[in-house]
C-alpha cells in the first residue's frame, strides 16, 4: 500500500505521513486545578526504533516547506482524532502547536489554522501558536500582518521557552503576545538555584505587568508545583501533572478529570 511522502524535506530524508504521531501534554490551570489545554507534540514512528522525539528528526526538516509539510500533517491528525472522539470538551479547551518563524508568515499556514478552527467549531477548541525559540524571527510587515490575521481568528500567541534561543525580551515589544512559557532550564532549579528563582519571578511579574499570562514548563515535583503556584504562575505543565500522552490516553485523562467535577 502506498504511503504518501512528505514534501520539502532535506535531500535523502524520507518521512511518510503515517509516521507522524501526535502526543499531548496536558496544561493545568493553576487557579482552577483543572486541565483546560494541551501542548501538541510531534513524534515520529520508526518500525525498528519506535517513537523518536523531535530532536532525533527535526534537524532533517530544515526548510520552510519541510516544516510546513510536517506541521500540516500534525494538525490534520489532531483534528481527525478530536472529531473521531465524537463529543466536545467540557470547557473551552486550548490546543497549542509549536511553529517556527519560517512557517508563521506562510499563507498556507494561515489557511491551515482557519480550516482547523472551522472544522472543530463544534468541539469547544481554541488554538494557540507557540513561536519557537529555534529560529530568529524577523519582525516585518508580512509577519505582523500574519499575526493580525491569526488574532482576528481568535488564535492566541505564545513565546515558547522564553529567555532561551531567539525568544527574548525584544519580542514582547514588537509582537501581540498572549502567553509566555518559562522553560525547564529555569524551572528545574527554582528550589535550589537563586538565579533560576529570580529569573522565574521576574518573568512572571513582567508578563503580568504587560497583561500576559504565564505557563511554567517542567513542573516535575510537588515542591516545584507549590513554588510556581506561590510565584503566581497561571498555567503549568510537566511530569508532576502528566507526561505526554497519545490520543487515547489523553482523552481518557480528560474524561477522568471531567468526572471529578
Secondary structure by P-SEA (a helix, b strand, c coil): cbbbbbcccccccccccccbbbbbbbbbccccccccbbbbbbbbbbcccccccccccccccccaaaaaaaaaaaaaaaaaaaaaaccccccbbbbbbbbcccccccaaaaaaaaaaaaaacccbbbbbbbbcccccccccaaaaaaaaaaaaacbbbbbcccccccccaaaaacccccbbbbcccccccccccaaaaaaaaaaaaaaaaacbbbbbcccccaaaaaaaaaacccccccccccccccaaaaaaaaaaaaaac
